Amino acid sequence: MNWYKGTPHCHTIRSDGDSSLEHVVEWYAKRKFDWLVIADHWRGLPRRTAKELSDIFGILVIPGSEISGSAHVVGVGVVENCRSEGLATESCFNALQCGVDWVNAHNGLPILAHPNWTYMWDSVEALGLHNVAHFEVHNGSTDCNTFAAGGKQGTDDIWNAILNTGRLFYGVGSDDAHVHAYDGLCPEHCNANGATAWTLTECATLTETNVINALKIGRFVASSGPRVSDFGILDGQYFVDINEPYAHFHYTTTFFGKQGVLAEIHGRSPRYTITGNEQWIRARCFCTSGRYLWTQPVFI
């Protein structure tokens, strides 16, 4: 099995991005991404176009769309356009469920986008939704507020609250990039630049079917820097093996469960011994570079 780096959420000039479809695909290819999902607002991507771009630039292009109103849902694998009427005036909960329903009806994988962008939804809304099991634990745009501060909860808090009810949810990493034409900051989107966060999927080979299946079954991690060799449960332990060639990066991994923080362990191969009382376990690795890695939860 191999690990493939990609972003499930980025934009082009077809909606509110600043660059052409071709430029965006080439941008990620030059930065050694293996796959990307074009998720322009309301716009699907024809499969033929995705295939042509993949062949030209040597990167797997996956169709997608962002169904956006008072709340946003990314649809991975969506080729159709979606009509936007009405969702802007719906409640956040209704907009989320409508987006999820539309994506599922069009054979896509729904991902709830950036809960802390304007703090539009939290675990309460997520737990009321049906037929969705993914959200952005880390959206690399700085105005999406991944981390807890100022009395506001971070996305880890939202995730833990969902898992504590026994509901399985997975957390992806996305850059949600709107800016690819230059390397400076974009005030309108508060640094919505590319390659600030991504998702690493574990697949035998790089195909759209394999990437989406890896997302569906939780064989992926969200990251803003670190990579992994493997993670999961083995010999009564939840383990993470960090794959880092630079010797002077150091890591602390926080293991979460029903009780909150279960342990904090230093090193590149942290292990947490399961007691049987955790209900669920997941890990978040912090690097001295200031970057993070999130693994997926396993219910005990």
Backbone bond lengths (Angstrom), bond angles and torsions (degrees), N, CA, C in turn:
res aa  C-N    CA-C-N  psi(-1)  N-CA   C-N-CA  omega(-1)  CA-C   N-CA-C  phi
1 M - - - 1.466 - - 1.529 109.95 -
2 N 1.320 116.25 149.96 1.456 122.15 -177.67 1.532 109.76 -126.46
3 W 1.332 114.70 157.94 1.458 121.04 175.97 1.527 108.91 -104.08
4 Y 1.334 115.83 129.44 1.456 121.59 -177.82 1.526 109.77 -121.70
5 K 1.326 115.19 131.72 1.466 122.61 -174.41 1.526 110.68 -93.43
6 G 1.334 115.69 131.36 1.455 118.78 179.04 1.516 112.53 -158.20
7 T 1.313 115.52 168.61 1.462 121.42 172.33 1.519 109.15 -118.54
8 P 1.329 118.38 128.92 1.459 120.41 178.74 1.525 114.35 -88.77
9 H 1.341 117.17 12.88 1.467 117.87 -172.50 1.525 109.38 -161.24
10 C 1.338 117.20 101.85 1.460 121.41 172.67 1.523 108.93 -149.98
11 H 1.347 115.86 166.63 1.458 120.70 -170.58 1.526 112.04 -128.41
12 T 1.330 114.66 156.16 1.461 122.29 176.51 1.523 109.20 -126.69
13 I 1.319 115.72 -176.50 1.462 121.04 179.35 1.535 111.46 -68.04
14 R 1.331 117.39 -9.08 1.457 120.82 175.64 1.528 111.97 -65.10
15 S 1.342 117.28 -20.83 1.469 120.12 170.97 1.521 108.16 -128.82
16 D 1.341 119.02 -102.69 1.462 119.57 -176.59 1.519 113.23 -117.30
17 G 1.335 117.47 22.62 1.453 120.18 171.70 1.518 111.31 -83.47
18 D 1.334 116.45 173.00 1.467 119.96 -176.01 1.526 113.15 -105.45
19 S 1.360 117.81 0.93 1.460 120.08 -172.93 1.526 111.03 -134.70
20 S 1.316 113.87 158.69 1.455 120.02 -179.41 1.524 110.82 -68.67
21 L 1.301 115.53 162.30 1.452 121.77 177.13 1.525 110.61 -56.26
22 E 1.332 116.17 -45.76 1.468 120.17 -178.78 1.522 111.79 -63.63
23 H 1.333 116.90 -42.07 1.461 120.40 -179.04 1.525 110.92 -64.06
24 V 1.331 117.32 -42.04 1.459 120.87 -178.64 1.526 110.96 -64.43
25 V 1.321 117.39 -44.36 1.458 120.03 179.65 1.526 110.36 -62.94
26 E 1.318 117.01 -44.19 1.466 120.24 178.28 1.524 111.18 -63.41
27 W 1.329 117.07 -36.87 1.471 122.12 -179.63 1.523 110.74 -57.98
28 Y 1.333 117.06 -46.36 1.468 120.13 -179.85 1.524 111.35 -72.07
29 A 1.319 117.08 -36.80 1.461 119.85 178.71 1.529 110.62 -61.23
30 K 1.330 116.85 -41.55 1.468 120.48 -179.84 1.521 112.02 -66.38
31 R 1.313 117.47 -23.42 1.464 122.02 -179.02 1.519 112.21 -98.73
32 K 1.319 115.62 18.37 1.464 123.74 171.37 1.520 113.81 66.31
33 F 1.337 116.86 27.26 1.456 119.13 168.54 1.524 108.16 -74.33
34 D 1.318 115.81 147.92 1.462 120.76 179.16 1.521 112.21 -93.84
35 W 1.338 117.34 -29.62 1.463 120.98 -178.39 1.519 109.68 -152.12
36 L 1.319 115.98 159.48 1.459 121.41 174.03 1.513 109.28 -154.40
37 V 1.328 114.35 152.98 1.462 122.11 175.35 1.521 108.08 -110.47
38 I 1.317 116.85 120.44 1.461 121.11 172.40 1.527 107.00 -79.68
39 A 1.327 116.64 116.27 1.470 120.81 -173.47 1.526 110.09 -124.63
40 D 1.312 116.38 56.86 1.460 119.53 177.72 1.529 110.59 -66.62
41 H 1.335 115.21 147.15 1.453 120.54 -177.87 1.525 110.99 -59.82
42 W 1.336 114.79 121.83 1.461 122.89 174.08 1.524 114.43 69.76
43 R 1.342 117.94 -7.95 1.455 121.66 -175.07 1.522 110.13 -105.53
44 G 1.316 117.63 121.97 1.443 120.26 168.98 1.525 110.18 -80.61
45 L 1.316 116.05 176.28 1.463 120.95 177.92 1.520 108.48 -125.84
46 P 1.347 118.00 119.92 1.464 119.48 179.33 1.528 111.46 -57.11
47 R 1.298 115.91 140.22 1.469 120.09 -177.34 1.533 111.57 -62.39
48 R 1.328 116.71 -34.35 1.462 119.26 177.98 1.524 110.95 -63.24
49 T 1.341 117.04 -40.73 1.462 120.82 178.26 1.525 110.44 -64.33
50 A 1.323 116.55 -42.74 1.461 120.45 178.63 1.520 110.98 -60.43
51 K 1.320 116.33 -42.20 1.477 120.18 179.77 1.523 110.96 -65.39
52 E 1.325 117.73 -42.43 1.463 120.84 179.66 1.525 110.96 -62.43
53 L 1.321 117.16 -43.38 1.460 120.80 179.37 1.524 111.16 -66.26
54 S 1.322 116.70 -38.84 1.467 120.55 177.32 1.523 110.60 -59.72
55 D 1.326 116.11 -44.47 1.460 120.67 -177.80 1.529 111.81 -67.59
56 I 1.325 117.11 -37.84 1.460 120.79 -177.14 1.522 111.22 -70.75
57 F 1.343 117.10 -43.95 1.463 120.43 -169.55 1.523 114.13 -106.07
58 G 1.313 118.34 -2.69 1.457 120.49 174.92 1.511 114.09 69.58
59 I 1.317 117.88 35.23 1.449 123.63 178.21 1.522 107.05 -141.03
60 L 1.328 117.63 142.99 1.457 120.95 -179.37 1.531 110.02 -75.30
61 V 1.318 116.93 115.41 1.463 122.97 177.48 1.525 108.23 -99.84
62 I 1.336 115.81 123.11 1.463 121.91 -178.35 1.526 108.53 -110.30
63 P 1.326 118.95 128.98 1.461 120.25 177.48 1.526 111.37 -61.57
64 G 1.333 115.56 154.39 1.450 120.17 177.36 1.515 111.04 -170.45
65 S 1.317 115.61 179.51 1.451 121.73 178.51 1.517 108.35 -161.26
66 E 1.335 116.99 152.80 1.466 121.40 172.48 1.518 108.27 -112.25
67 I 1.319 115.59 116.14 1.466 122.04 179.14 1.525 106.43 -89.04
68 S 1.319 116.29 107.58 1.460 119.88 -168.51 1.519 111.90 -123.36
69 G 1.324 114.95 136.00 1.455 122.97 173.76 1.505 107.41 -152.14
70 S 1.333 117.86 -120.65 1.458 120.33 174.37 1.522 111.22 -75.51
71 A 1.332 117.81 -11.40 1.456 125.13 169.83 1.527 107.19 -151.13
72 H 1.337 116.40 162.49 1.457 119.94 -168.52 1.528 111.65 -123.90
73 V 1.334 115.88 143.04 1.460 123.10 176.23 1.519 108.31 -131.78
74 V 1.322 116.65 127.33 1.464 121.76 175.45 1.516 108.43 -89.96
75 G 1.328 116.25 133.38 1.454 121.69 176.00 1.516 110.35 -109.77
76 V 1.321 117.45 113.03 1.463 122.56 179.15 1.524 108.78 -88.69
77 G 1.324 117.01 127.29 1.455 121.89 -179.93 1.509 113.85 90.82
78 V 1.326 117.86 15.10 1.467 122.58 -177.03 1.525 109.92 -93.10
79 V 1.320 116.75 130.38 1.470 120.90 179.68 1.529 112.41 -109.03
80 E 1.330 118.14 -18.35 1.463 121.17 -176.15 1.527 111.61 -88.00
81 N 1.339 115.13 154.56 1.456 121.38 169.77 1.531 108.95 -79.92
82 C 1.338 115.07 152.59 1.461 120.64 179.27 1.517 109.28 -120.25
83 R 1.331 117.55 136.82 1.457 120.99 176.65 1.533 109.48 -75.82
84 S 1.332 116.36 141.06 1.462 121.35 -171.24 1.519 114.29 -98.70
85 E 1.299 118.42 -3.92 1.451 119.82 -172.02 1.527 111.94 -60.22
86 G 1.351 115.54 129.76 1.448 120.68 169.10 1.511 116.62 95.95
87 L 1.338 119.46 -29.28 1.456 119.69 -173.22 1.520 113.10 -69.48
88 A 1.326 118.41 -25.98 1.458 120.38 -179.71 1.523 111.89 -66.83
89 T 1.323 117.39 -25.45 1.464 120.60 -178.29 1.520 112.38 -99.96
90 E 1.323 118.00 -3.65 1.456 120.98 176.39 1.532 110.22 -73.82
91 S 1.325 116.42 159.92 1.455 119.99 170.22 1.524 108.91 -64.34
92 C 1.335 117.02 159.94 1.463 119.63 178.95 1.524 110.75 -57.55
93 F 1.322 116.57 -42.45 1.464 119.02 -179.53 1.519 111.56 -61.69
94 N 1.326 117.29 -47.66 1.466 120.00 -179.50 1.517 112.04 -64.37
95 A 1.353 116.42 -38.14 1.464 119.46 178.14 1.523 110.85 -64.05
96 L 1.325 116.78 -40.13 1.459 120.17 177.80 1.523 111.01 -63.65
97 Q 1.328 117.25 -48.53 1.460 119.37 -177.87 1.523 111.67 -65.74
98 C 1.335 117.25 -38.98 1.465 119.76 176.30 1.520 111.22 -61.93
99 G 1.346 116.69 -42.46 1.456 120.12 178.33 1.515 112.22 -64.30
100 V 1.330 116.59 -44.26 1.464 121.10 178.07 1.523 110.18 -60.46
101 D 1.327 116.88 -46.37 1.464 120.65 -178.62 1.526 111.56 -61.96
102 W 1.351 116.15 -41.33 1.464 119.34 -178.88 1.527 110.50 -66.04
103 V 1.338 116.83 -43.96 1.470 120.17 -179.67 1.520 110.39 -62.36
104 N 1.332 117.22 -46.15 1.464 120.13 179.34 1.522 111.65 -62.25
105 A 1.327 116.88 -38.60 1.466 120.99 -179.55 1.524 111.79 -66.82
106 H 1.344 116.33 -21.44 1.466 120.46 -179.69 1.532 111.67 -109.72
107 N 1.335 114.47 28.86 1.472 122.78 170.47 1.521 113.40 62.64
108 G 1.333 116.60 31.11 1.453 120.82 177.31 1.517 111.94 -106.31
109 L 1.320 115.47 171.95 1.464 122.73 174.71 1.523 107.84 -103.91
110 P 1.350 119.17 115.07 1.464 120.54 -177.90 1.524 112.32 -81.46
111 I 1.329 115.58 137.70 1.462 122.98 175.00 1.525 107.83 -128.38
112 L 1.318 117.30 122.83 1.455 121.23 176.94 1.525 109.42 -70.94
113 A 1.322 116.35 125.35 1.467 120.30 -172.41 1.534 111.81 -91.89
114 H 1.313 114.75 147.59 1.485 127.82 167.81 1.539 115.59 21.55
115 P 1.347 116.99 77.26 1.466 119.52 -179.55 1.520 113.62 -59.80
116 N 1.327 117.42 -32.94 1.463 119.94 -175.32 1.527 113.68 -96.36
117 W 1.331 117.04 10.62 1.460 118.73 167.81 1.527 106.64 -74.56
118 T 1.303 115.79 110.37 1.478 124.41 -170.68 1.529 111.67 58.32
119 Y 1.336 117.27 15.57 1.471 123.04 179.23 1.530 110.45 51.46
120 M 1.345 114.45 53.05 1.467 120.40 -171.33 1.527 113.02 -78.89
121 W 1.341 119.00 -26.17 1.465 120.02 177.55 1.518 109.71 -154.80
122 D 1.348 115.39 161.45 1.460 119.94 178.27 1.521 109.50 -141.68
123 S 1.324 117.21 -159.61 1.463 120.60 -174.52 1.528 112.28 -63.92
124 V 1.323 117.54 -28.84 1.467 120.11 -179.22 1.521 110.35 -61.63
125 E 1.338 116.51 -49.86 1.464 120.00 177.84 1.529 111.14 -64.41
126 A 1.325 116.87 -44.27 1.460 120.00 -176.75 1.523 111.61 -59.83
127 L 1.325 116.73 -40.20 1.459 120.24 -177.27 1.524 112.77 -70.44
128 G 1.314 117.18 -19.79 1.458 120.09 176.99 1.509 113.96 -84.71
129 L 1.325 117.32 -9.97 1.464 121.40 -176.02 1.523 111.67 -82.62
130 H 1.319 114.70 155.51 1.461 121.11 177.73 1.527 109.92 -117.27
131 N 1.333 115.40 148.25 1.470 122.88 170.35 1.525 113.21 63.97
132 V 1.333 116.02 39.69 1.459 121.78 174.10 1.518 108.26 -147.86
133 A 1.337 117.29 142.19 1.459 120.85 -177.47 1.528 112.16 -144.27
134 H 1.350 117.95 20.44 1.456 121.15 -178.85 1.525 110.34 -136.00
135 F 1.335 115.50 146.04 1.456 120.72 173.30 1.521 108.95 -150.71
136 E 1.328 115.70 166.38 1.463 120.66 178.66 1.523 109.63 -85.86
137 V 1.338 115.96 101.39 1.461 119.28 174.90 1.521 110.32 -72.23
138 H 1.333 116.13 -29.03 1.472 119.25 176.12 1.516 109.19 -139.52
139 N 1.322 115.44 108.29 1.457 122.93 169.72 1.518 105.91 -100.69
140 G 1.334 116.75 120.40 1.448 121.24 -170.26 1.510 115.91 -69.00
141 S 1.334 118.96 -11.42 1.465 120.03 174.68 1.530 108.63 -68.14
142 T 1.319 116.41 129.88 1.458 119.29 -171.42 1.516 113.42 -64.23
143 D 1.337 118.20 -24.64 1.461 119.16 179.78 1.525 112.27 -80.57
144 C 1.337 116.75 5.07 1.466 119.76 178.12 1.523 112.54 -93.52
145 N 1.337 118.20 -2.19 1.472 122.62 162.11 1.523 113.69 54.27
146 T 1.330 116.20 61.07 1.458 120.45 179.93 1.524 112.42 -62.69
147 F 1.318 117.23 -37.98 1.458 120.12 -166.41 1.530 112.63 -104.93
148 A 1.330 115.31 152.23 1.461 121.93 -179.78 1.527 110.40 -74.49
149 A 1.319 116.03 133.19 1.468 122.33 175.40 1.529 108.14 -169.02
150 G 1.308 115.83 158.62 1.459 120.62 175.11 1.511 114.32 61.30
151 G 1.325 116.99 26.49 1.448 120.60 -177.51 1.516 114.68 81.37
152 K 1.333 116.99 1.31 1.457 121.92 179.30 1.538 109.51 -98.47
153 Q 1.325 116.19 142.71 1.451 119.73 -179.86 1.521 111.51 -78.37
154 G 1.318 115.06 148.58 1.454 120.69 174.34 1.515 110.56 -90.86
155 T 1.314 115.73 176.44 1.457 119.63 -178.86 1.530 111.83 -68.61
156 D 1.336 117.86 -26.53 1.463 119.53 174.00 1.524 110.63 -61.84
157 D 1.320 117.88 -38.43 1.462 121.17 178.77 1.524 111.07 -64.92
158 I 1.335 116.06 -41.52 1.466 120.34 177.27 1.521 110.00 -61.72
159 W 1.315 116.86 -45.99 1.459 122.02 -178.83 1.530 110.72 -61.12
160 N 1.334 117.04 -47.17 1.461 120.30 -179.09 1.528 111.35 -61.24
161 A 1.325 116.65 -41.31 1.466 119.84 179.97 1.522 111.73 -62.92
162 I 1.331 117.00 -37.97 1.466 120.65 177.24 1.523 110.49 -66.07
163 L 1.324 116.57 -48.23 1.463 120.99 -177.96 1.525 111.79 -64.09
164 N 1.311 117.70 -32.37 1.468 121.26 -178.63 1.523 112.83 -64.25
165 T 1.334 117.50 -18.43 1.463 120.62 177.20 1.527 112.02 -87.58
166 G 1.326 116.83 -3.13 1.453 120.95 -176.54 1.514 114.33 90.18
167 R 1.324 117.09 7.32 1.469 122.36 -179.82 1.531 108.93 -92.05
168 L 1.326 116.85 124.20 1.459 121.06 179.92 1.520 110.03 -79.82
169 F 1.326 116.34 123.00 1.456 122.92 175.28 1.516 108.05 -132.74
170 Y 1.346 115.65 143.99 1.454 122.12 177.95 1.527 109.73 -111.09
171 G 1.342 116.35 148.63 1.460 121.04 -178.33 1.512 112.93 -114.95
172 V 1.341 117.46 121.07 1.457 122.33 -179.96 1.525 110.41 -100.36
173 G 1.319 115.66 163.73 1.455 122.55 172.31 1.515 110.11 -112.84
174 S 1.338 116.66 133.10 1.471 122.13 -178.46 1.525 108.96 -138.51
175 D 1.340 116.89 147.98 1.464 117.70 172.99 1.523 111.94 -90.90
176 D 1.347 117.93 -20.56 1.474 121.43 179.62 1.531 109.98 51.60
177 A 1.327 115.84 38.79 1.462 120.25 -170.19 1.526 111.89 -72.02
178 H 1.320 114.38 133.72 1.460 122.82 172.37 1.534 110.91 -111.74
179 V 1.327 116.50 -14.59 1.461 121.86 -172.08 1.528 109.67 -116.51
180 H 1.338 116.40 113.08 1.463 121.73 176.72 1.527 112.41 -130.95
181 A 1.320 117.78 -5.73 1.461 120.45 -173.42 1.518 112.58 -79.03
182 Y 1.319 117.77 -23.27 1.466 121.08 -179.99 1.514 108.06 -154.08
183 D 1.327 116.73 170.62 1.461 120.85 -172.86 1.521 113.73 -98.41
184 G 1.318 117.91 4.08 1.455 120.05 178.54 1.506 112.29 -81.09
185 L 1.339 116.26 -177.26 1.448 121.24 179.76 1.524 110.45 -85.04
186 C 1.302 115.50 154.93 1.458 121.30 179.11 1.528 108.02 -118.41
187 P 1.322 119.19 102.40 1.467 120.59 -174.87 1.521 113.38 -56.33
188 E 1.319 117.68 -36.92 1.458 119.69 -176.47 1.519 111.64 -61.05
189 H 1.324 116.85 -37.78 1.453 120.49 -176.69 1.527 112.60 -109.55
190 C 1.338 117.00 14.25 1.463 120.77 174.17 1.523 112.33 50.49
191 N 1.319 116.30 55.77 1.457 122.57 176.87 1.525 112.46 69.35
192 A 1.329 116.28 44.65 1.471 120.90 176.93 1.518 109.03 -82.99
193 N 1.322 116.05 59.52 1.453 122.47 -178.48 1.522 110.36 -91.21
194 G 1.322 117.16 166.73 1.452 121.44 -179.87 1.517 112.80 -80.35
195 A 1.329 114.74 163.40 1.470 123.81 174.05 1.517 113.39 60.40
196 T 1.325 117.61 33.35 1.458 121.35 174.42 1.527 111.93 -96.38
197 A 1.319 117.38 -18.23 1.461 122.83 176.06 1.517 107.65 -160.36
198 W 1.329 115.80 154.14 1.458 119.29 -177.39 1.521 110.30 -157.55
199 T 1.322 115.44 176.46 1.452 123.38 177.69 1.520 108.78 -123.78
200 L 1.321 116.35 133.44 1.456 122.56 176.59 1.521 108.24 -106.49
201 T 1.325 116.66 116.87 1.462 121.68 -179.04 1.521 110.17 -103.57
202 E 1.330 115.71 143.30 1.465 121.07 178.36 1.526 108.86 -99.58
203 C 1.317 115.88 116.30 1.467 121.43 -176.14 1.528 109.32 -141.27
204 A 1.332 115.08 155.93 1.459 119.07 174.18 1.523 110.58 -69.85
205 T 1.335 116.53 -44.01 1.462 122.67 177.04 1.521 108.57 -139.90
206 L 1.322 115.97 163.00 1.457 121.33 -175.49 1.525 110.18 -89.99
207 T 1.321 115.76 97.23 1.460 122.22 173.59 1.519 108.33 -137.06
208 E 1.348 115.61 160.51 1.463 119.13 177.83 1.524 111.06 -59.84
209 T 1.314 116.95 -43.80 1.463 120.77 179.85 1.517 111.28 -59.96
210 N 1.334 117.66 -43.58 1.457 121.18 -178.21 1.523 112.03 -68.82
211 V 1.334 117.51 -39.80 1.460 120.22 178.71 1.522 110.28 -63.96
212 I 1.324 117.27 -46.83 1.461 120.38 -178.48 1.523 110.32 -66.58
213 N 1.325 117.96 -37.62 1.465 120.07 178.18 1.530 110.67 -65.40
214 A 1.341 117.52 -40.13 1.462 120.43 176.88 1.527 110.85 -60.37
215 L 1.341 116.52 -39.60 1.458 119.98 176.08 1.524 110.88 -64.28
216 K 1.309 116.89 -42.80 1.463 120.84 -177.17 1.525 112.27 -62.78
217 I 1.332 117.58 -37.70 1.469 120.45 -174.30 1.524 112.91 -98.51
218 G 1.330 118.02 2.16 1.456 120.45 175.65 1.508 115.62 81.62
219 R 1.321 118.09 20.66 1.466 120.45 176.78 1.518 108.92 -94.36
220 F 1.318 115.16 68.20 1.462 122.09 179.54 1.517 108.75 -161.48
221 V 1.313 115.31 164.88 1.460 121.95 173.53 1.517 108.46 -131.19
222 A 1.328 115.65 155.69 1.464 122.20 172.21 1.516 107.85 -102.19
223 S 1.335 117.17 142.12 1.458 119.20 -173.44 1.518 111.73 -152.05
224 S 1.327 115.04 151.95 1.460 121.55 166.39 1.524 110.18 -116.44
225 G 1.343 117.12 10.49 1.453 120.73 179.06 1.512 114.31 -179.36
226 P 1.353 118.61 -62.21 1.463 120.42 -174.54 1.524 113.50 -65.07
227 R 1.327 114.37 152.98 1.459 122.29 173.41 1.532 109.03 -115.42
228 V 1.329 116.42 166.30 1.457 120.78 177.64 1.520 110.32 -127.31
229 S 1.332 114.89 156.42 1.458 121.20 167.50 1.515 110.19 -93.51
230 D 1.364 115.98 -35.10 1.457 120.01 -179.63 1.521 108.84 -170.51
231 F 1.325 115.82 161.41 1.464 121.92 171.43 1.519 108.03 -156.15
232 G 1.323 116.29 161.06 1.459 120.36 178.14 1.501 111.46 143.12
233 I 1.326 116.51 -154.27 1.463 122.49 -178.92 1.523 109.06 -115.33
234 L 1.335 115.12 131.26 1.461 121.75 179.39 1.518 108.52 -152.20
235 D 1.326 116.50 130.63 1.466 122.75 176.61 1.529 112.26 52.66
236 G 1.336 115.96 43.37 1.452 120.14 175.40 1.513 114.72 76.17
237 Q 1.316 117.19 14.97 1.464 120.73 179.82 1.529 110.31 -131.29
238 Y 1.337 115.56 145.28 1.468 120.35 166.58 1.525 105.53 -89.34
239 F 1.333 116.19 124.54 1.460 119.78 -173.85 1.518 110.84 -125.03
240 V 1.322 115.06 154.33 1.456 123.36 172.03 1.516 107.41 -135.43
241 D 1.325 117.24 129.23 1.459 122.08 174.34 1.522 108.40 -113.06
242 I 1.321 115.83 108.59 1.460 122.06 -177.38 1.523 108.93 -83.83
243 N 1.319 115.80 133.24 1.463 122.10 -178.49 1.527 108.04 -105.56
244 E 1.322 117.12 98.91 1.460 121.44 -174.74 1.528 110.59 -138.14
245 P 1.338 118.75 113.84 1.465 120.82 -178.99 1.526 114.13 -77.26
246 Y 1.325 118.89 -19.07 1.460 120.94 -176.84 1.518 110.12 -84.27
247 A 1.325 116.56 116.59 1.470 121.54 -169.86 1.520 113.52 -66.47
248 H 1.323 117.91 -24.70 1.467 120.01 -172.14 1.529 113.54 -98.31
249 F 1.334 117.19 13.95 1.454 120.85 165.86 1.527 108.08 -89.86
250 H 1.308 116.28 136.91 1.461 121.38 178.82 1.525 109.29 -128.75
251 Y 1.350 115.49 153.17 1.458 120.49 -167.78 1.527 111.90 -131.83
252 T 1.327 114.40 143.64 1.459 122.03 166.13 1.513 107.99 -123.40
253 T 1.323 116.40 127.16 1.459 121.75 -178.83 1.518 109.81 -108.19
254 T 1.323 115.27 128.00 1.461 122.19 175.17 1.527 108.34 -100.40
255 F 1.322 115.86 124.13 1.457 121.56 175.10 1.524 108.43 -98.12
256 F 1.338 116.04 126.47 1.460 122.56 179.66 1.515 110.36 -106.60
257 G 1.344 115.96 150.63 1.455 122.56 173.18 1.516 109.75 -156.34
258 K 1.314 116.28 -169.27 1.461 121.97 -177.90 1.525 111.71 -54.43
259 Q 1.333 116.97 -35.13 1.468 121.34 -177.36 1.518 113.30 -81.08
260 G 1.312 117.77 -3.93 1.461 121.70 -176.39 1.517 109.82 108.51
261 V 1.322 117.00 -132.52 1.462 121.51 177.46 1.521 108.40 -76.97
262 L 1.324 116.30 117.98 1.463 121.59 -178.78 1.519 111.72 -85.55
263 A 1.336 116.44 -37.59 1.468 121.10 -178.38 1.514 108.82 -168.67
264 E 1.329 115.55 156.11 1.461 122.73 170.02 1.520 107.25 -126.45
265 I 1.334 116.50 121.00 1.451 121.92 -171.27 1.520 109.27 -128.64
266 H 1.342 116.82 132.55 1.455 122.30 179.44 1.524 110.70 -86.38
267 G 1.331 115.51 156.09 1.454 120.45 173.93 1.511 113.58 112.41
268 R 1.333 115.38 176.13 1.459 122.28 -175.78 1.519 113.90 -94.76
269 S 1.327 117.12 -5.92 1.465 120.84 178.93 1.525 109.45 -134.67
270 P 1.333 117.24 60.97 1.468 119.36 -177.41 1.531 111.59 -69.43
271 R 1.349 114.81 144.33 1.460 122.40 177.95 1.518 109.06 -131.50
272 Y 1.326 115.49 137.00 1.456 120.30 173.58 1.528 107.71 -118.88
273 T 1.329 116.83 124.03 1.457 121.82 -179.69 1.525 110.01 -81.67
274 I 1.311 116.04 123.26 1.468 122.61 -175.30 1.521 110.37 -74.85
275 T 1.338 116.35 132.36 1.469 121.67 177.86 1.522 112.27 -96.51
276 G 1.344 116.99 -23.09 1.454 121.08 -177.18 1.509 113.55 102.64
277 N 1.343 117.12 -7.12 1.466 121.11 -179.03 1.521 113.04 -102.69
278 E 1.323 118.20 1.00 1.461 121.38 -169.87 1.536 113.62 -75.10
279 Q 1.307 118.23 -27.72 1.476 126.57 -171.43 1.513 111.14 70.47
280 W 1.325 117.86 -50.20 1.461 121.81 176.80 1.532 107.85 -149.71
281 I 1.322 115.70 158.62 1.470 121.73 178.79 1.517 108.77 -141.02
282 R 1.323 116.05 138.80 1.458 122.64 168.33 1.521 107.42 -145.62
283 A 1.338 116.92 169.96 1.456 120.67 -176.18 1.528 111.02 -132.52
284 R 1.330 114.81 148.16 1.462 122.04 171.73 1.524 107.59 -130.82
285 C 1.332 115.83 122.25 1.464 121.72 -177.28 1.529 109.36 -103.06
286 F 1.324 116.47 132.63 1.466 121.99 178.27 1.518 109.03 -114.80
287 C 1.329 115.55 132.02 1.466 122.09 -178.70 1.522 110.66 -104.10
288 T 1.322 116.43 151.52 1.466 120.97 176.11 1.518 112.40 -61.40
289 S 1.321 117.96 -14.66 1.461 121.62 175.37 1.527 111.93 -75.41
290 G 1.342 117.26 -9.77 1.462 121.50 -176.81 1.513 113.09 91.11
291 R 1.327 117.51 10.99 1.461 121.60 -177.72 1.529 110.84 -108.95
292 Y 1.339 115.10 160.97 1.458 120.98 -170.92 1.522 112.08 -128.01
293 L 1.334 113.83 160.24 1.452 123.20 172.07 1.521 108.37 -138.15
294 W 1.333 116.96 134.13 1.451 122.54 178.27 1.533 109.24 -118.13
295 T 1.336 118.16 126.50 1.456 121.32 173.64 1.527 108.61 -96.92
296 Q 1.328 116.04 171.65 1.465 121.00 -174.65 1.533 112.38 -92.77
297 P 1.319 116.77 152.22 1.459 120.67 -176.73 1.526 112.53 -74.18
298 V 1.330 114.90 149.22 1.455 123.03 171.39 1.516 106.99 -126.03
299 F 1.334 116.99 128.40 1.451 120.67 176.23 1.524 109.71 -82.65
300 I 1.318 115.65 138.23 1.469 122.13 -176.38 1.538 108.51 -92.87
